[in-house]
Amino acid sequence: MAEVSGNDNLQSRAQSALAESYIYALRSLRVEQRNGNLVISGSVSRFYHKQLAQETILAMGEDVEVINSIHVQ
């Protein structure tokens, strides 16, 4: 996997991708860089939204590991 620290803009682009989603539940999720990975956190009401958030970031086409820490209520 690519080292995320070399691309300071990746976290903000991932956060923007979620914030601009047509799925309102994804807009309040947070993205952080940790140890070269992107970590998605927050909570959603459906498992589908958890998966969709992860796929939204993976669709950006970056070679980075995504850790999905979203809680489904």
C-alpha positions as a Markdown table, in Angstrom:
| # | Residue | x | y | z |
|---|---|---|---|---|
| 1 | Met | 0.0 | 0.0 | 0.0 |
| 2 | Ala | 1.1 | 3.6 | -0.7 |
| 3 | Glu | 2.2 | 5.8 | 2.2 |
| 4 | Val | -0.5 | 8.3 | 2.9 |
| 5 | Ser | 1.8 | 10.8 | 4.6 |
| 6 | Gly | 3.3 | 11.7 | 1.3 |
| 7 | Asn | -0.1 | 13.0 | 0.1 |
| 8 | Asp | -1.4 | 15.6 | 2.6 |
| 9 | Asn | -4.4 | 16.2 | 0.5 |
| 10 | Leu | -5.7 | 12.7 | 0.6 |
| 11 | Gln | -7.5 | 13.0 | 3.9 |
| 12 | Ser | -9.3 | 16.2 | 2.9 |
| 13 | Arg | -10.3 | 14.7 | -0.4 |
| 14 | Ala | -11.7 | 11.6 | 1.3 |
| 15 | Gln | -13.6 | 13.8 | 3.8 |
| 16 | Ser | -15.0 | 15.9 | 1.0 |
| 17 | Ala | -16.2 | 12.8 | -0.9 |
| 18 | Leu | -18.2 | 11.8 | 2.1 |
| 19 | Ala | -19.4 | 15.3 | 2.8 |
| 20 | Glu | -20.7 | 15.7 | -0.8 |
| 21 | Ser | -22.4 | 12.3 | -0.9 |
| 22 | Tyr | -26.1 | 12.1 | -1.9 |
| 23 | Ile | -26.5 | 9.8 | 1.1 |
| 24 | Tyr | -27.1 | 12.2 | 4.0 |
| 25 | Ala | -25.9 | 9.6 | 6.6 |
| 26 | Leu | -22.4 | 9.7 | 5.1 |
| 27 | Arg | -22.0 | 13.4 | 5.5 |
| 28 | Ser | -21.3 | 13.4 | 9.2 |
| 29 | Leu | -18.6 | 10.7 | 9.1 |
| 30 | Arg | -15.0 | 11.6 | 9.9 |
| 31 | Val | -11.8 | 10.6 | 8.0 |
| 32 | Glu | -8.4 | 10.6 | 9.7 |
| 33 | Gln | -5.0 | 9.6 | 8.7 |
| 34 | Arg | -3.3 | 7.1 | 11.0 |
| 35 | Asn | -0.1 | 5.3 | 10.3 |
| 36 | Gly | -0.4 | 5.6 | 6.6 |
| 37 | Asn | -4.0 | 4.5 | 6.5 |
| 38 | Leu | -7.3 | 6.3 | 6.2 |
| 39 | Val | -9.7 | 5.6 | 9.1 |
| 40 | Ile | -13.4 | 6.3 | 8.7 |
| 41 | Ser | -15.3 | 6.7 | 12.0 |
| 42 | Gly | -18.7 | 7.8 | 13.2 |
| 43 | Ser | -22.1 | 6.1 | 13.3 |
| 44 | Val | -24.8 | 5.2 | 10.8 |
| 45 | Ser | -28.2 | 3.4 | 11.1 |
| 46 | Arg | -27.6 | 0.9 | 8.4 |
| 47 | Phe | -24.9 | -1.6 | 7.5 |
| 48 | Tyr | -25.3 | -0.6 | 3.9 |
| 49 | His | -24.3 | 3.0 | 4.7 |
| 50 | Lys | -21.1 | 1.6 | 6.4 |
| 51 | Gln | -20.2 | -0.3 | 3.3 |
| 52 | Leu | -21.1 | 2.6 | 1.0 |
| 53 | Ala | -18.8 | 5.0 | 3.0 |
| 54 | Gln | -15.9 | 2.6 | 2.5 |
| 55 | Glu | -16.6 | 2.2 | -1.2 |
| 56 | Thr | -16.9 | 5.9 | -1.7 |
| 57 | Ile | -13.3 | 6.4 | -0.5 |
| 58 | Leu | -12.0 | 3.3 | -2.3 |
| 59 | Ala | -13.6 | 4.7 | -5.5 |
| 60 | Met | -11.2 | 7.7 | -5.3 |
| 61 | Gly | -8.7 | 5.4 | -6.9 |
| 62 | Glu | -5.9 | 5.9 | -4.4 |
| 63 | Asp | -3.7 | 2.9 | -3.4 |
| 64 | Val | -4.3 | 3.2 | 0.4 |
| 65 | Glu | -5.7 | 1.0 | 3.1 |
| 66 | Val | -9.1 | 2.1 | 4.4 |
| 67 | Ile | -10.0 | 1.1 | 8.0 |
| 68 | Asn | -13.7 | 1.2 | 8.5 |
| 69 | Ser | -14.4 | 1.9 | 12.2 |
| 70 | Ile | -18.0 | 3.1 | 11.6 |
| 71 | His | -20.5 | 2.0 | 14.2 |
| 72 | Val | -23.9 | 0.7 | 13.1 |
| 73 | Gln | -26.7 | 1.7 | 15.5 |
